[in-house]
């Protein structure tokens, strides 16, 4: 029996922080080596939250070039590594680039198991052309195993023909234990945190952590805030993006009171904001999941979000730990926020329920689905000898 670790090549559009943490979590426990290839460079180009990583090896140079509206960029080294069989199996996150498509096609030719891991959902298909839909159908059906990041994704993948025996529910999760430790370390520093971010000590906080870009619908939130009697509350928006100045201008036009735009807050500081907050809102009209919801719930916050945020079906129980509204609906958003804001007992009860729900969605649950996928394609993970 070989003692060599399993070799897994990962093809992903963006290596965001929680995904990187999960890979490290698995690599620390099991005898497996990950090599991560950026599939393209279109999503968070030049953003510090995207990691170019190659665990245990030298970083791989990204080679890409424009290749049409559907397949934006292409990383030939990722496909070349599969062609030369420099791995035991491949995990592809999504199917939005030429690299993902060619990696899966090459894996099939070379008889290397391919696991498709995605958070796509049915609303992502609105306006898609027939060619794109056919590619997705092929990739779903031809993958050796599929991991779905939400219940909505489970429904979506079955709609595209993935049989239940080739599909597991691998929810997006963060390192709950590590995040709770961060919260605990600053739980007695609330006054100094408020001073740092210029938040009045006599106001309760509605927090929104989000990029400020059109599909995040910060403008909808601002218009909803205008209709709310918010004398005892302050809306804090943490994040920046291409529409930051536009939304600042809108806030001025609306003459909003009790509003604090913080701009970009580094991820290593964001837990401090959750610690001083009372209610969380994510008004987005286009999130695959929304991991900020996990973070907010770990801080025992009620959540108001929309049906276009992938996490809602798994994380929000309507009326118990928050509310789910239609996207771009100013009145529904305002009414849901007001219902919690005017009822301190409900706010507290919902926050407690949030903590109870998110405790079940952790790395251990994702790990179980990950192991099921690997075993299905013919391998077994061996624990590292400590």
Residue, then its C-alpha position, 0 to 999 in steps of 0.5 A: x500500500x502506497x504511503x504517498x498522499x493523495x494529489x488533488x488539483x483544484x481549478x477555481x475562479x477565485x480562492x476566497x478566504x473561507x475556501x482556503x481555510x477549509x482546504x487547510x483544515x483538510x490538509x492538516x487532518x488528512x494525507x492529501x496535497x492540494x495544488x490550486x489553479x486560478x481558472x481566470x482573473x475576472x472576478x476580484x482582479x487585484x482584490x486582496x481577498x482573493x488568494x493565489x495559492x499552491x499549498x506546499x509548493x511554489x505559486x503557479x504563474x497565471x497565464x490568461x488571455x481574453x477569449x470571448x464573452x462566455x469564457x473570459x480567461x484560460x489557464x493552460x497550465x491547469x489543463x496541462x497538469x491534468x493532461x500529464x496526470x500530475x494528480x489523482x483527482x480533480x475538483x472544479x469549483x463551478x463552470x464559468x471559465x474555459x479552464x473549468x470546461x477544459x479541465x473537466x473535458x481533459x479529466x474525462x479523456x485521461x480517466x481522472x476522476x472529476x468532482x464538480x463543486x458549485x453554488x449555482x442556482x436556478x436564478x443564475x440561469x435567467x437570460x442564459x443562452x442555449x449554448x451555455x445551458x448545454x455546457x452546464x448540463x454536460x458538465x453536471x452529468x459528466x462529472x464523476x461526483x457533484x458537491x452542492x453548496x446549498x439546498x438551492x444548488x441541490x435542486x438546480x443540479x438535479x434539474x440538470x440531470x445529476x442523479x441523487x447517488x452522485x450528489x452531496x450537500x456540502x454547505x458553504x461554511x466558515x471555521x466556526x470555532x476560529x470565528x467565535x474565538x475572535x468574537x470572544x476576544x473582543x467581547x469586552x471591548x465594545x466601547x473602544x470598537x464603537x469609538x474606532x468606527x465612530x459609532x455612537x454608544x447610545x445607538x443600536x446597530x443594523x449592520x450590512x457587510x457587502x461590496x458596494x456594487x449594483x447587484x448588492x442593492x445598497x441603494x435599495x437598503x438606503x431607500x428602505x432606511x429613509x422610511x424607517x423611524x430610526x432614532x435609536x438605531x444606526x445603519x452601518x455599511x462596511x465595504x466598498x466597490x465601484x458604486x461606493x461614491x454613487x451610494x454616498x451621493x444617494x445617501x446625501x440626496x435622501x438626507x439620511x440620518x443615523x447612517x455610517x458608511x465605513x468603506x473597506x474594512x479588512x477581513x481581520x477586523x470585521x468581527x469587531x463590527x459584528x460584536x457591537x451589532x444588533x441586527x444584520x441585513x444583506x439586501x443582495x439580488x445576486x449572491x451564490x451564498x453570502x458567507x457574511x450571514x454565517x458570520x452574523x449568525x455566529x455573533x447571535x444576530x437576526x438576519x434580514x435578506x432576500x430570496x436571491x441570496x443562496x444561504x436563505x433556504x438553509x440558514x433562515x427560518x422565516x420569523x424565527x431567526x430573521x426574514x426573507x424578502x423579495x429582492x429590490x422590494x423597498x417596502x418589504x425590506x423596510x417592514x422586516x427591519x422595522x418588525x425586529x427593530x421595534x421589538x427588543x425581545x424578538x430581536x434577542x430571541x431571533x439572535x439566539x436562534x441564529x446561533x443555534x442554526x449556524x452551529x450545525x453548519x461548520x467545516x465538519x459537515x462540509x468535511x463529511x460531504x467532501x469525504x463521501x465524494x472522494x470515496x465515491x470516485x475510488x479513493x480514501x483519505x488517510x489521517x495524517x500521522x501526528 
